[in-house]
Amino acid sequence: MSWLSRLKAARGGQTLSAQAEETLRTWQALPEPVLDRSHFETRYTVVNTEATGLDLDQAKLLAVGGVGVDAGLLHPGDAYYAQLEPAPADALAGLLGLTGKNPLVVFNASFNRSMLERAFQEQIGITPSFQWIDLYLLLPSLFPEKHDRPARLADWMSAFGIETFQRHHALGDAWAIAQLFLAVQSRALSFAVSTPAALTEHQNAYRQKLKI
């Protein structure tokens, strides 16, 4: 039984569009990411969600959005947004088409990662394995002169003078997070944090320091 056949069986016979099936085949065949290359040799994808609330036990995922950051550059055309209804599996497959298997950048991984992994498992039958980079932790660790503790996305946007076309929108907030990530990449180099793996180590050390 092929990987896609096992996936369909896990979904109880629900159908995927032909485009979603092809996207999933392509994604599955991708090589694993190289995490020890410099930021400017790496493609990251900023991802974000819209949900009915912030309670993980009750919140329902409504939409997903993402923006590519490639070789230290932000390309407006390299973006994705989809509401889950009426075809949630297709929407999530489309997100994988944007992300590939590259490191994912989020703001508040404890929420966004949980929502996305649950949706992938429920709707497609898989839990993709990604390197998760969380600006909620990296920003205060790298810019303590602006906020020396984890703060809201709105506070960081204000601190950097960042605006976006729509707040509380999966793609609108992803665009703001991507701009913050450009600042993180630049400042991280002064800490000798120059690769995706090093960013993860840095954020984990900061989490342990705060005991969160």
C-alpha positions as CSV (number, residue, x, y, z in Angstrom):
1,M,0.0,0.0,0.0
2,S,1.4,3.4,-1.0
3,W,1.9,6.3,1.4
4,L,-1.1,8.1,-0.1
5,S,-3.3,5.0,0.0
6,R,-2.4,4.7,3.7
7,L,-3.3,8.3,4.2
8,K,-6.7,7.9,2.5
9,A,-7.4,4.8,4.6
10,A,-6.6,6.9,7.8
11,R,-9.1,9.5,6.7
12,G,-11.9,7.0,6.4
13,G,-12.3,7.1,2.7
14,Q,-12.8,10.9,2.5
15,T,-11.7,12.3,-0.8
16,L,-8.9,14.8,-1.5
17,S,-8.9,16.9,-4.7
18,A,-6.5,15.8,-7.4
19,Q,-4.4,18.9,-6.8
20,A,-4.2,18.2,-3.0
21,E,-3.1,14.6,-3.7
22,E,-0.4,15.8,-6.1
23,T,0.8,18.4,-3.5
24,L,1.0,15.7,-0.8
25,R,2.9,13.3,-3.1
26,T,5.4,16.1,-3.9
27,W,5.7,17.1,-0.3
28,Q,6.3,13.5,0.9
29,A,9.1,13.1,-1.7
30,L,11.0,16.1,-0.6
31,P,14.4,15.6,1.1
32,E,14.8,16.4,4.8
33,P,15.9,19.9,5.5
34,V,19.6,20.8,6.2
35,L,19.5,22.6,9.5
36,D,23.2,23.7,9.8
37,R,23.3,26.0,6.8
38,S,23.3,29.8,7.4
39,H,20.1,31.8,7.5
40,F,21.0,33.3,4.1
41,E,21.2,29.8,2.6
42,T,17.9,28.6,4.1
43,R,14.3,29.0,3.2
44,Y,12.1,29.5,6.2
45,T,8.3,29.6,6.2
46,V,6.4,31.8,8.6
47,V,3.0,30.2,9.4
48,N,0.1,31.5,11.4
49,T,-3.5,30.4,12.2
50,E,-7.0,31.8,12.8
51,A,-9.1,30.1,15.4
52,T,-12.3,30.6,17.2
53,G,-10.4,31.3,20.5
54,L,-7.3,30.7,22.5
55,D,-8.4,27.7,24.6
56,L,-6.7,24.7,23.0
57,D,-9.3,22.3,24.3
58,Q,-12.2,24.2,22.6
59,A,-10.8,26.3,19.8
60,K,-11.5,25.4,16.2
61,L,-9.0,26.1,13.5
62,L,-10.6,28.4,10.9
63,A,-7.8,29.4,8.5
64,V,-4.1,29.1,7.9
65,G,-1.6,31.5,6.3
66,G,2.1,31.5,5.5
67,V,4.9,33.6,4.0
68,G,8.2,32.4,2.7
69,V,11.5,34.0,3.9
70,D,14.2,32.8,1.5
71,A,17.9,33.7,1.7
72,G,17.1,36.5,4.1
73,L,14.5,38.1,1.8
74,L,10.7,38.4,2.1
75,H,8.8,37.9,-1.1
76,P,5.2,39.1,-1.0
77,G,4.2,36.7,-3.8
78,D,5.5,33.7,-1.9
79,A,2.5,33.4,0.4
80,Y,-0.6,31.3,1.1
81,Y,-3.9,31.8,2.8
82,A,-6.9,29.4,3.0
83,Q,-10.0,29.0,5.1
84,L,-10.5,25.4,6.2
85,E,-14.1,25.2,5.2
86,P,-15.4,23.7,3.1
87,A,-12.4,21.5,2.3
88,P,-10.0,21.4,5.3
89,A,-7.7,18.7,4.0
90,D,-7.2,20.6,0.8
91,A,-6.5,23.8,2.7
92,L,-3.9,22.0,4.8
93,A,-2.3,20.3,1.9
94,G,-1.9,23.7,0.2
95,L,0.0,24.9,3.3
96,L,2.4,22.0,3.0
97,G,2.9,23.1,-0.7
98,L,4.1,26.4,0.6
99,T,6.2,25.2,3.5
100,G,7.9,22.1,2.0
101,K,9.9,20.6,4.8
102,N,11.7,23.8,5.7
103,P,11.9,25.2,9.2
104,L,8.7,26.8,10.4
105,V,8.6,30.2,12.1
106,V,5.7,31.0,14.4
107,F,4.8,33.4,17.1
108,N,3.6,31.4,20.1
109,A,4.4,27.8,19.1
110,S,2.5,26.3,22.1
111,F,-0.8,27.5,20.4
112,N,0.0,27.5,16.7
113,R,1.9,24.2,16.6
114,S,-0.7,22.5,18.7
115,M,-3.6,23.7,16.5
116,L,-1.8,22.8,13.2
117,E,-0.6,19.4,14.3
118,R,-4.1,18.5,15.6
119,A,-5.6,19.6,12.3
120,F,-3.1,17.7,10.2
121,Q,-3.8,14.5,12.1
122,E,-7.6,14.9,12.1
123,Q,-8.0,16.0,8.5
124,I,-5.1,14.3,6.6
125,G,-4.0,11.5,9.0
126,I,-0.4,12.7,9.4
127,T,1.6,14.8,11.8
128,P,4.4,16.4,9.8
129,S,7.7,16.8,11.5
130,F,9.1,20.3,11.4
131,Q,11.8,22.4,13.0
132,W,9.7,24.9,15.0
133,I,11.2,28.4,15.6
134,D,9.2,30.5,18.1
135,L,9.6,34.3,18.0
136,Y,7.7,34.5,21.2
137,L,10.9,33.3,22.9
138,L,13.5,34.5,20.4
139,L,12.5,38.2,20.3
140,P,13.0,38.9,24.1
141,S,16.1,36.8,24.2
142,L,17.7,38.9,21.3
143,F,16.1,42.3,21.9
144,P,15.9,42.7,25.7
145,E,16.3,46.5,25.3
146,K,12.8,46.5,23.8
147,H,11.1,43.9,25.9
148,D,13.0,41.7,28.4
149,R,10.2,39.2,28.8
150,P,7.9,37.5,26.3
151,A,5.3,39.9,25.1
152,R,2.3,40.1,22.8
153,L,2.7,40.3,19.0
154,A,1.1,43.7,19.1
155,D,3.8,44.9,21.5
156,W,6.6,43.7,19.3
157,M,5.0,45.2,16.2
158,S,4.8,48.6,18.0
159,A,8.4,48.3,19.2
160,F,9.7,47.8,15.7
161,G,7.1,50.1,14.0
162,I,5.7,47.3,12.0
163,E,2.3,47.4,10.3
164,T,0.3,44.9,8.3
165,F,-2.7,44.9,6.1
166,Q,-5.0,43.1,8.6
167,R,-4.6,42.2,12.2
168,H,-5.9,38.9,13.6
169,H,-5.9,37.4,10.1
170,A,-3.7,34.4,9.4
171,L,-1.9,35.9,6.5
172,G,-1.9,39.5,7.8
173,D,-0.3,38.5,11.1
174,A,2.1,36.1,9.3
175,W,3.3,39.1,7.2
176,A,4.1,41.0,10.4
177,I,5.8,38.0,12.0
178,A,7.9,37.6,8.9
179,Q,9.1,41.2,9.2
180,L,10.0,40.5,12.8
181,F,11.9,37.4,11.7
182,L,14.1,39.5,9.4
183,A,15.1,41.5,12.5
184,V,15.7,38.2,14.4
185,Q,18.0,36.8,11.7
186,S,20.1,40.0,11.6
187,R,20.4,40.3,15.4
188,A,21.0,36.6,15.9
189,L,24.3,36.8,13.9
190,S,25.8,39.0,16.6
191,F,25.2,36.2,19.0
192,A,26.8,33.7,16.6
193,V,23.4,32.1,16.1
194,S,23.6,31.7,12.4
195,T,21.6,28.5,11.5
196,P,18.1,27.1,12.0
197,A,19.6,24.5,14.5
198,A,21.3,27.3,16.4
199,L,18.1,29.3,16.6
200,T,16.3,26.3,18.1
201,E,19.1,25.8,20.7
202,H,19.0,29.5,21.6
203,Q,15.2,29.6,22.1
204,N,15.3,26.4,24.1
205,A,18.0,27.8,26.4
206,Y,15.9,30.9,26.9
207,R,12.9,28.8,27.7
208,Q,14.8,26.9,30.3
209,K,16.1,30.2,31.8
210,L,12.5,31.4,32.2
211,K,11.3,28.0,33.3
212,I,8.3,28.1,30.9
